[in-house]
Amino acid sequence: MKTDVIFYELIKELPQIFFELIEKPDTNPNIYTFIAPEIKQQSFRLDGLFATIKGFENEPLYFVELQTYKDEEFYERLFGEIFVYFRQYKPANSDWYAIVIYDRRIHETAPHPRYQALVEQHLRCIYLNELSTRAEDSLAIGIAKLFVESPTKATSLARQLINQAKENLLDENLQKKVLAFIQAIVFYKFPNLTLEEIEAMLDLDPFTKTRLYQSILTKTKLEAKLELVPKCVEKGMSIQEIAEFLELDAETIRKYLQEQS
């Protein structure tokens, strides 16, 4: 399981965590929908966008990117994707922000000076390992910090968050979602442990029975299969043959090849 898959599932299912991260906890998450729109002209897809529902176009758009490695062209690509999105989808919203969530500041490459105006007005960077310790009482911030916590400290933090969730979240469905995400993050940090060992360590119900696990499993299985496509092409296989071999539909293979070209 990859960190970004878990992270985007987290803020999709629990958008209040995102709004607390950007210090706008009073935002009504119900006026937003979290999507990953495809930019057809350029054959790429935005990682995440909180777009407003109809009637709330006076609220800002939030473009969300999780960045866990150094990329010299990151801001070139990010701003390019955003403006192509504006051209293609023409949203009515006049205000927008690019929210870049880094695991660590060391993975940021400074934007070129040509983007200074955009940086000052529309860019907000968050560094998970620098989240204020004063916010540790917040369950949302605690879950975000869990992503970058060292394995030696992750278990104790996870148990603390589990207790907070059980004590503070009266909505049973919401509590189950939060517990499943905590479990997923811990599982990612201990790849050598089995799911059963993680469940026993955290004293939680079987993770494999949760909808989150099935969603993450489906996405990671798809990623693993798509990584085989270039090798299949090298062997001279047609799109239809690749689709049958990988048990995927031909359109998925075709779109993947377009994105890679």
C-alpha positions as CSV (number, residue, x, y, z in Angstrom):
1,M,0.0,0.0,0.0
2,K,1.3,3.4,-0.9
3,T,1.2,6.4,1.3
4,D,-0.5,8.6,-1.2
5,V,-3.3,6.1,-1.8
6,I,-4.1,6.1,1.9
7,F,-3.8,9.9,2.2
8,Y,-6.2,10.7,-0.6
9,E,-8.7,8.1,0.6
10,L,-8.4,9.7,4.1
11,I,-9.3,13.3,3.0
12,K,-11.9,12.0,0.6
13,E,-13.7,10.1,3.3
14,L,-12.9,12.6,6.1
15,P,-12.5,16.0,4.5
16,Q,-12.7,17.7,7.9
17,I,-9.1,16.5,8.5
18,F,-8.0,18.5,5.4
19,F,-9.7,21.7,6.4
20,E,-8.2,21.4,9.9
21,L,-4.8,21.0,8.3
22,I,-5.2,24.2,6.4
23,E,-6.4,26.0,9.5
24,K,-10.0,26.4,8.3
25,P,-11.8,24.0,10.7
26,D,-15.1,25.9,10.5
27,T,-15.4,25.1,6.8
28,N,-18.5,23.1,6.0
29,P,-17.1,20.0,4.2
30,N,-20.6,19.2,2.8
31,I,-20.4,22.0,0.3
32,Y,-17.3,20.3,-1.3
33,T,-16.8,17.2,-3.3
34,F,-13.3,15.6,-3.6
35,I,-12.5,14.6,-7.1
36,A,-9.5,13.8,-9.3
37,P,-10.4,15.4,-12.7
38,E,-8.7,14.2,-15.9
39,I,-7.1,16.8,-18.1
40,K,-7.7,15.3,-21.5
41,Q,-5.6,17.7,-23.7
42,Q,-2.5,16.9,-21.7
43,S,-3.3,13.2,-20.8
44,F,-2.8,13.8,-17.1
45,R,-5.0,13.9,-13.9
46,L,-4.9,16.2,-11.0
47,D,-4.2,14.3,-7.8
48,G,-7.0,15.9,-5.8
49,L,-9.4,18.8,-5.9
50,F,-12.0,20.0,-3.4
51,A,-14.6,21.5,-5.8
52,T,-17.7,23.2,-4.5
53,I,-21.2,21.9,-5.1
54,K,-23.7,24.0,-7.1
55,G,-24.7,27.1,-5.2
56,F,-21.4,27.6,-3.4
57,E,-19.2,29.0,-6.2
58,N,-18.3,31.9,-4.0
59,E,-16.1,29.6,-1.9
60,P,-12.5,28.8,-3.1
61,L,-11.3,25.7,-4.9
62,Y,-8.6,23.7,-3.2
63,F,-6.1,21.8,-5.4
64,V,-4.4,19.2,-3.2
65,E,-1.0,17.5,-3.8
66,L,0.9,15.2,-1.4
67,Q,4.6,15.3,-2.2
68,T,7.0,12.8,-0.6
69,Y,10.1,13.1,-2.8
70,K,12.1,15.9,-4.4
71,D,11.0,16.9,-7.9
72,E,12.7,19.8,-9.6
73,E,9.8,20.4,-12.0
74,F,7.0,20.0,-9.4
75,Y,5.7,23.6,-9.4
76,E,6.1,23.9,-13.1
77,R,3.8,20.9,-13.5
78,L,1.4,21.8,-10.7
79,F,0.6,25.3,-11.9
80,G,0.5,24.1,-15.5
81,E,-2.1,21.4,-14.6
82,I,-4.2,23.9,-12.7
83,F,-4.4,26.4,-15.5
84,V,-5.2,23.7,-18.1
85,Y,-7.9,22.6,-15.7
86,F,-9.3,26.1,-15.7
87,R,-9.3,26.2,-19.5
88,Q,-11.0,22.8,-19.8
89,Y,-13.6,22.9,-17.0
90,K,-14.1,26.7,-16.6
91,P,-15.2,26.6,-12.9
92,A,-17.3,29.5,-11.7
93,N,-15.2,30.0,-8.6
94,S,-13.0,33.1,-8.6
95,D,-10.8,32.1,-5.7
96,W,-8.5,29.1,-5.5
97,Y,-5.5,27.7,-3.6
98,A,-2.9,25.1,-4.3
99,I,-2.3,23.2,-1.1
100,V,0.9,21.2,-1.2
101,I,1.4,18.7,1.7
102,Y,5.0,17.7,2.1
103,D,6.0,14.9,4.4
104,R,9.2,16.8,5.1
105,R,10.5,20.3,4.1
106,I,13.6,18.7,2.6
107,H,11.5,17.4,-0.3
108,E,10.5,20.8,-1.4
109,T,12.1,22.6,-4.4
110,A,11.6,26.3,-4.3
111,P,9.3,27.7,-7.0
112,H,10.9,29.7,-9.8
113,P,10.7,33.5,-9.2
114,R,8.4,33.8,-12.2
115,Y,5.7,32.3,-10.0
116,Q,6.1,34.7,-7.1
117,A,2.7,36.3,-7.5
118,L,1.0,32.9,-7.5
119,V,3.1,31.7,-4.5
120,E,2.1,34.8,-2.5
121,Q,-1.6,34.7,-3.3
122,H,-2.5,31.0,-4.0
123,L,0.1,28.6,-2.6
124,R,0.0,27.1,0.9
125,C,2.6,24.5,1.9
126,I,2.2,22.2,4.9
127,Y,5.0,20.0,6.3
128,L,3.6,17.1,8.2
129,N,6.7,16.5,10.4
130,E,6.5,20.2,11.5
131,L,2.9,20.3,12.6
132,S,2.7,22.2,15.9
133,T,2.9,20.1,19.0
134,R,0.2,22.4,20.4
135,A,-2.3,20.7,18.0
136,E,-1.5,17.2,19.3
137,D,-4.8,17.2,21.2
138,S,-6.5,17.3,17.8
139,L,-7.4,13.9,16.4
140,A,-7.2,15.1,12.8
141,I,-3.7,16.6,13.2
142,G,-2.6,13.5,15.1
143,I,-3.7,11.2,12.2
144,A,-1.8,13.5,9.8
145,K,1.3,13.3,12.0
146,L,1.1,9.5,12.0
147,F,2.0,9.5,8.3
148,V,5.5,10.7,9.1
149,E,6.0,9.3,12.6
150,S,8.9,6.9,12.9
151,P,7.9,3.2,13.3
152,T,9.3,3.2,16.9
153,K,6.9,6.0,17.9
154,A,4.0,5.2,15.5
155,T,2.6,2.4,17.6
156,S,2.2,4.5,20.8
157,L,0.7,7.4,18.8
158,A,-1.7,5.1,17.0
159,R,-2.9,3.7,20.3
160,Q,-3.4,7.3,21.6
161,L,-5.4,8.2,18.5
162,I,-7.5,5.0,18.8
163,N,-8.4,5.9,22.4
164,Q,-9.2,9.5,21.3
165,A,-11.5,8.2,18.5
166,K,-13.3,5.8,20.8
167,E,-13.8,8.5,23.5
168,N,-14.6,11.5,21.3
169,L,-16.4,10.2,18.2
170,L,-20.0,9.3,19.1
171,D,-21.0,8.6,15.5
172,E,-20.3,4.9,15.2
173,N,-19.8,5.0,11.4
174,L,-17.4,7.9,11.6
175,Q,-15.5,6.2,14.4
176,K,-15.1,3.0,12.3
177,K,-13.7,5.0,9.4
178,V,-11.2,6.8,11.6
179,L,-10.0,3.5,13.2
180,A,-9.7,1.9,9.8
181,F,-7.4,4.7,8.6
182,I,-5.2,4.6,11.7
183,Q,-4.9,0.9,11.1
184,A,-4.1,1.4,7.4
185,I,-1.3,3.9,8.2
186,V,0.3,1.6,10.8
187,F,0.1,-1.4,8.4
188,Y,2.0,0.7,5.8
189,K,4.7,1.4,8.4
190,F,5.3,-2.2,9.3
191,P,5.4,-4.1,5.9
192,N,6.9,-7.1,7.6
193,L,4.0,-7.7,9.9
194,T,0.8,-9.5,8.9
195,L,-2.6,-7.8,9.1
196,E,-3.4,-10.1,12.0
197,E,-0.3,-9.0,13.9
198,I,-1.2,-5.3,13.3
199,E,-4.8,-6.0,14.5
200,A,-3.5,-7.7,17.7
201,M,-1.0,-4.9,18.3
202,L,-3.7,-2.2,18.1
203,D,-6.5,-4.3,19.6
204,L,-8.8,-3.6,16.7
205,D,-11.3,-5.5,14.6
206,P,-10.1,-7.3,11.4
207,F,-9.0,-4.6,9.0
208,T,-9.7,-6.8,5.9
209,K,-13.4,-6.5,6.6
210,T,-13.4,-2.8,6.2
211,R,-14.5,-0.9,3.0
212,L,-11.3,1.1,3.2
213,Y,-9.1,-2.0,3.0
214,Q,-11.0,-3.2,-0.1
215,S,-10.7,0.3,-1.7
216,I,-7.0,0.5,-1.1
217,L,-6.4,-3.1,-2.2
218,T,-8.3,-2.5,-5.4
219,K,-6.2,0.6,-6.2
220,T,-2.9,-0.9,-5.4
221,K,-3.7,-4.1,-7.4
222,L,-4.6,-1.9,-10.4
223,E,-1.3,0.1,-10.0
224,A,0.7,-3.2,-9.9
225,K,-1.0,-4.5,-13.0
226,L,-0.5,-1.3,-14.9
227,E,3.2,-1.4,-14.2
228,L,3.3,-4.5,-16.3
229,V,1.8,-2.8,-19.4
230,P,5.1,-1.5,-20.9
231,K,6.7,-4.9,-20.7
232,C,3.7,-6.4,-22.5
233,V,4.0,-3.7,-25.2
234,E,7.6,-4.5,-25.7
235,K,6.7,-8.1,-26.3
236,G,4.4,-7.0,-29.1
237,M,1.1,-7.6,-27.4
238,S,-2.0,-5.7,-28.6
239,I,-4.1,-3.6,-26.3
240,Q,-6.8,-6.2,-26.3
241,E,-4.3,-9.0,-25.6
242,I,-2.8,-7.0,-22.7
243,A,-6.3,-6.3,-21.3
244,E,-7.2,-10.0,-21.4
245,F,-3.8,-11.0,-19.9
246,L,-4.1,-8.5,-17.0
247,E,-7.9,-8.9,-16.6
248,L,-8.5,-5.2,-17.2
249,D,-10.7,-3.5,-19.7
250,A,-9.1,-2.3,-22.9
251,E,-10.0,1.4,-22.3
252,T,-8.0,1.4,-19.0
253,I,-5.0,0.1,-20.9
254,R,-5.4,2.6,-23.7
255,K,-5.7,5.6,-21.3
256,Y,-2.6,4.4,-19.3
257,L,-0.6,4.3,-22.5
258,Q,-1.8,7.7,-23.5
259,E,-0.7,9.1,-20.2
260,Q,2.7,7.6,-20.5
261,S,3.3,8.9,-24.0
